[in-house]
Amino acid sequence: MINAREQFKIIMKGVNKIISEEDLMQKLEKSIATDTPLVVKLGLDPSAPDIHLGHAVVLRKIKQIQDLGHRVVIIIGDFTGKIGDPSGKSKTRKQLTNEQVIKNAKSYEQQIFKILDRNKTDIKFNSEWLSKLNFEDVLKLAGKVTVARILERDDFEKRYKNNEPIGLHEFFYPLMQAYDSVQLKADIEMGGTDQTFNILMGRTMQKDYGQESQVALFMPLLEGTDGFQKMSKSLGNYIGIYEDAVSIYQKTMAIPDNLIIKYFELATDIHPDEIEVLKLELKKPKTNPRDVKMRLAKEITTLYCGLLESEAAEEHFRTVFQKNLIPEDIDELILSPDCFTQKSEIDLIKVIVKSGIANSNNEARRLIAQNAVKIDGEKFNNTVMKNPNNSFVIQVGKAKFIKVKSA
């Protein structure tokens, strides 16, 4: 087993906050001395089952700890999910139905094994113990915390001061998450910075039950490809872990240079010592940040798509972005009759939508108006094509291509 100091270094890579370093070191030393792996807990609320790199930050850290030989337990909050985590919410969340929770939980369970080792991961649903608590048990649990303590949470405090409603059931969410830690006898609980209150409640609850308090390990939130807002599907600045290799590579290359090191720390499994070398490399006047970013893009793409796919994506990037050439391996679209106007001209809007490059006629029309469309390498700003060749290549932006052929 790797010595405690080396494990500590790997675990601490990219960490935002830990409570506490001393506790973690003691637990690692005890783990080695007794040859007993630590129990590392991560709770997932099954309400948003579509994982991108931002969600994967914590899972990547869990994987690194797992590779050190420790026991990972993923808690699917099928019971707590019926309440919904109120963290950061300005109003009471709509409660999920049992069917929604089960559907989302199964989706999460499938996705986490894109990152974690299935054979070294325990999956538990917290309904296993929470659903068995009777009303007397619930009252005893509620008696372990004061209303004043609960109202210390920023979201509850703001809603209370603004006279916004807070459901009494919402107070139970952090208590139930804390009780999960008691059931597992967790040594470490992982989470994002938005989970601070809930995870610290677990430390308190374990003490009340006579257990050794878990280490609280918080990972920072990851900015998206825009460089300043938290990665989010709704903002369109995300990199999905199930996207194709070309998309993952190109989106990673789009991040600002000032986020290169942060992405290495949070989105890859590279050793901390290597990251220190990369930091020094980026400070050298002759270093082009693009070259370091290309290594980052390849590292991330390899994690989710494999080495061969990442190498192909890198070659595609070199062809399209560095050499400004049209790639050879692009999809083809055979023109159907509805792609033509009554004058036998090609309706370019319909072709772009049929190709999947645009999702709607309005989007296709906007791309043409913005001079984002090229035909065989030449800019084209008309919605129809007269007398086209039997085959031609449509390019939208720098990365989207489709070869169009007549039937």
C-alpha angles and dihedrals in degrees: 000000000000113000119262096251093053091046089050091053093051094046093049095053108122094353115153098200139350132194097227137357091187092053091049093050092049092049092049092050091048090048091055094043093051096033088233120137118230119248108240116194131201121176120205122196104213097222102102109034099176109097123205131172091278092059090042094062092087093039091053090053090048088052091052091052090045090054088055088064103262127136116255120204119188114200112206102204097219090148099039088043089070087067097036123221107281092200109136093357121135094202141025111288121236108256115243120234120243090251092052092049093050092047093049093043092055090049091052091047090056095046099049090062088064082076110018128064106255092208093054099043129087116208117202132175113218092219083078089080107008094059090055095059113108124211092268090054091050091051091051090050092049090050091064094072135043128230088239090058092049091049090057087080108104095229094049092043093052094046091048093050091047092050090242116153120263117191113227089227089063090067088064096060097081090041092054092046088051091049088056087062091051091052092050096039084227119203095192131019119198128205148132122276089262088067096059098113095045095049094046088051086060090057090052094046093050090055090052089054092049096254131132108263118253122242111251110221117187126192122202124248114259120234116229130238090284088067102230114049124070112267108268138160090220090057092047092230096112137114110213119214090220095051120112120271095254092053094047092048095047095044090051090051088055095063117106117263092244090066097053095098094041090054090049089053098044107026103039138052095229114142116258091241091059090050090055088055090051091051090056091045092055091052092059112102093226095052116106107213088214091069092053090045090053089057088050092050091050092048093052095042091049091052093058105025106026133250098284093051092047092051090051090049090051091051090048089052092050091049097047104032106027102032096029090223130143109251118238099221101065129137121263130224122199111212113244123203093259089062090073130078124227087266090058091250120139114256099223093191092060092045093052091048093046090051090058093238089116127031097212144017090252092054092049091048090050092051091052092047090051091055089243093131127087129184113207089340097312124108113253123191103173126098094222134047124216123204097352125185119263087258133016139164123243115204123190115190115329101304112036120085136166128179111220122203133182116245 
